[in-house]
Amino acid sequence: MAVRRHEKRHLGDFTTSPRVLVIAAIAVVVAIAGVVAGILLLDLIRLVTNIAYFGRFALAEPDLTKAHLGLGSIFIPIAGALLVGLIARFGSEKIRGHGIPEAIEAILLGRSRLDAKVAILKPLSSAIAIGTGGPFGAEGPIIMTGGAIGSLIAQALPVSDSERKTLLVAGAAAGMTTVFGTPIAAIMLAVELLLFEWSPRSFIPVAVAAIVAEVGRTLLHMSSPLFPFDGMMDISVLGLVGWIGIGVAAGLLSSVLTQLVYACEDGFLKLPLHWMWWPMIGGVVIGVGGLIEPRALGVGYANIAAMLDGQTLATVAVVLLLTKAVIWAVALGSGTSGGVLAPLLIMGGAMGAALSGILPPATPGFWPLLAMAATMGGTMRAPLTATFFAVELTGNTHVLVPLITACAAAHLLTVLVMKRSILTEKIARRGHHIVREYRIDPFALTRVGDVMTQQVETVPATMTLHEAARFLTDPERRHPSFPVVDNGAMVIGIIDPPAVIGWRRSGKHRNTPLVEPVVAQPASGRLCR
């Protein structure tokens, strides 16, 4: 009993060792590198946009609505798409897509190993695609880039596959925090999408990376929150109905957008052209879409700010939603490089702005904010990430309850309507099934000493085959196999129902003692009584 108490003192809720401190220290270095990569990516996007649309070599924040877009502007995204296709064809095919599925695939199937090409070519191709009008966000590319940086640092150090995965995700979280100033949402994204586990050994280094990145961007005087918003709505039954309603609408929009993207991808797969040329076709659609609605081009953060300020009319919102959805789905389906998060916010916000007139009264921008978060959460199947992301983007904690309500409603609808998300569908199409429902394994909570048979039940070697059959089929037997012992308690063999049945079918008489057939299966060792 004393030994038992001593053993239990060594048991705990977690198996994390002090090794986590070493990985957390490495995560600090990964975070610093992620901050640098994030800043370079944002500067590169602004630089390419200024060169492509304004003919100036500058890092100033460009406003595409002030660019003089004529028919010639259609060739800008086409040229950018051609460059992206060439980079993917002759550089690394892994830069294609929006980044997060590729990061998940590397974690689950590639031992969390990413090469240096990805760390360099992913931000470069994304900056070209977005800077030349691509309707994408910077978060997917920076998540992939930050992850590649974390993976490369880990590959240079004596760490395990699990620790390499943690550092990859730490880099991704640091990159996302740098771009948006949302450390909590970055941590939640890691938990909901990337880590595929919930343990201190992975959570702590990821949290360290996100926090260090937030401190770094603050010291560099990067704005936070990106979209200040102080609107709110009183909690009421009518409000609750509206929150659920906008969540359901966002879930439907999420389903439509996901199906639209992969319908476009299926269409490109049928083309008799090498995939290197597909982005150029997407570039044509982007160029035409830019003539219809210039606000649909690029990252479009100004659209988010306008929606939260209540400055977006319903008719304008509908045009923006439709244009952005089409050019985004076609461009993404063509395999170009860019993220999905910012476009989801814009399309969801546009839907919220269009529906504000039929929803319960609230401060301007309230319904677009809920629709943004719910569309993001429903499409990515990450309701907690979307909730905290919206709070950190706006600096408004008063909308937590409406946000989680809308995100939960969107999440419920999408998991019932679609088997996979926009992120995991791509992985499934490559033949890999992912389960994103995490449960505690009951066997992980069970000790061998609690379930093993401590008082070993044996059968004598003199027992006949008929007696053995009756013994084994007794309902009180808790397991099917039993040791056979001789008069000296020496194990001479093992019996179970298949063995007895086999002996009888081979012609052994029912009164044959067990000692005869089991001698062909000798076992040694004296039983402890």
Secondary structure, 3 states (H helix, E strand, C coil): CHHHHHHHHCCCCCCCCCHHHHHHHHHHHHHHHHHHHHHHHHHHHHHHHHHHHHCCCCCCCCCHHHCCCCHHHHHHHHHHHHHHHHHHHHCCHHHCECCHHHHHHHHHHCCCCCCHHHHHHHHHHHHHHHHCCCCCECHHHHHHHHHHHHHHHHHCCCCCHHHHHHHHHHHHHHHHHHHHCCHHHHHHHHHHHHCCCCCHHHHHHHHHHHHHHHHHHHHCCCCCCCCCCCCCCCCCHHHHHHHHHHHHHHHHHHHHHHHHHHHHHHHHHCCCCCHHHHHHHHHHHHHHHHHHCHHHCCCCHHHHHHHHCCCCCHHHHHHHHHHHHHHHHHHHHCCCECECHHHHHHHHHHHHHHHHHHCCCCCCCHHHHHHHHHHHHHHHCCHHHHHHHHHHHHCCHHHHHHHHHHHHHHHHHHHHHCCCCCCHHHHHCCCCCCCCCCCCCHHHHCCHHHHCCCCCCCEECCCEHHHHHHHHCCCCCCCCCEEEECCCCEEEEEECHHHHHHHHHCCCCCCCECHHHHCCCCCCCECCC
